[in-house]
Amino acid sequence: MTTEEKKDSFIKYWEQKRENRIKYSIIQSLYFAIPFSIIFQAIEDLKGFITLQFGFKLLTIFSIYFLLTYYVSFKIHEKKYLKYKNKA
């Protein structure tokens, strides 16, 4: 895949995602938080998946990653998109 194809692919991908910043951040956070909270809980105790402690881990990881995605990752992708779009 050439660099132009990669740029076009990124532009096509990001045009769909940039329409709703909150939805993008929530989905990305869920994809990250659910597996990691399961892994952290499995390392600590396999029997604790239906506890408040697991819910707290899930909520904490989700919240932190949501903020990072909303304020940092989205801006990085948006700058890259605008840079590619202006050159096209």
C-alpha positions as CSV (number, residue, x, y, z in Angstrom):
1,M,0.0,0.0,0.0
2,T,1.5,3.3,-1.0
3,T,1.5,6.4,1.1
4,E,-1.2,8.0,-1.0
5,E,-3.5,5.0,-0.5
6,K,-2.8,5.1,3.2
7,K,-3.7,8.8,3.3
8,D,-6.9,8.2,1.4
9,S,-7.8,5.3,3.6
10,F,-7.2,7.4,6.7
11,I,-9.3,10.3,5.3
12,K,-12.2,7.9,4.5
13,Y,-11.9,6.3,8.0
14,W,-11.8,9.5,9.9
15,E,-14.6,11.3,8.0
16,Q,-17.0,8.7,9.5
17,K,-15.5,8.9,13.0
18,R,-15.2,12.7,13.3
19,E,-18.9,13.3,13.0
20,N,-19.6,12.4,16.6
21,R,-16.8,13.0,19.1
22,I,-18.6,11.6,22.1
23,K,-19.7,8.4,20.4
24,Y,-16.1,7.8,19.1
25,S,-14.7,8.3,22.6
26,I,-17.2,6.0,24.2
27,I,-16.7,3.2,21.7
28,Q,-12.9,3.5,21.9
29,S,-13.0,3.5,25.7
30,L,-15.3,0.4,25.8
31,Y,-13.0,-1.5,23.5
32,F,-10.1,-0.7,25.8
33,A,-11.7,-0.8,29.3
34,I,-13.6,-4.1,29.1
35,P,-10.7,-6.4,28.1
36,F,-8.2,-4.6,30.5
37,S,-10.6,-4.7,33.5
38,I,-11.2,-8.4,32.8
39,I,-7.5,-9.1,32.7
40,F,-6.8,-7.1,35.8
41,Q,-9.6,-8.9,37.7
42,A,-8.4,-12.3,36.5
43,I,-4.9,-11.5,37.7
44,E,-6.2,-10.5,41.1
45,D,-9.0,-13.0,41.7
46,L,-11.0,-15.2,39.2
47,K,-14.1,-15.3,41.5
48,G,-14.5,-11.5,41.7
49,F,-16.2,-10.7,38.4
50,I,-19.6,-10.0,39.9
51,T,-18.4,-7.7,42.6
52,L,-18.4,-4.0,43.1
53,Q,-14.6,-4.0,42.9
54,F,-14.7,-5.2,39.3
55,G,-17.3,-2.6,38.4
56,F,-15.1,0.1,40.0
57,K,-12.1,-1.1,37.9
58,L,-14.2,-1.0,34.8
59,L,-15.5,2.4,35.5
60,T,-12.1,3.8,36.4
61,I,-10.4,2.5,33.4
62,F,-13.2,3.6,31.1
63,S,-13.2,7.1,32.6
64,I,-9.5,7.6,32.3
65,Y,-9.4,6.3,28.7
66,F,-12.5,8.2,27.7
67,L,-10.8,11.5,28.8
68,L,-7.6,10.6,27.0
69,T,-9.5,9.7,23.8
70,Y,-11.8,12.7,24.0
71,Y,-9.1,15.3,24.6
72,V,-5.9,13.9,23.2
73,S,-6.5,11.1,20.6
74,F,-9.3,12.9,18.9
75,K,-7.3,16.1,18.5
76,I,-4.3,14.2,17.1
77,H,-6.5,12.4,14.5
78,E,-8.3,15.6,13.6
79,K,-5.0,17.5,13.0
80,K,-3.7,14.6,10.8
81,Y,-7.0,14.6,8.9
82,L,-7.0,18.3,8.3
83,K,-3.3,18.1,7.2
84,Y,-4.1,15.4,4.7
85,K,-7.3,17.0,3.5
86,N,-5.6,20.3,2.8
87,K,-2.9,18.7,0.8
88,A,-5.3,16.7,-1.3
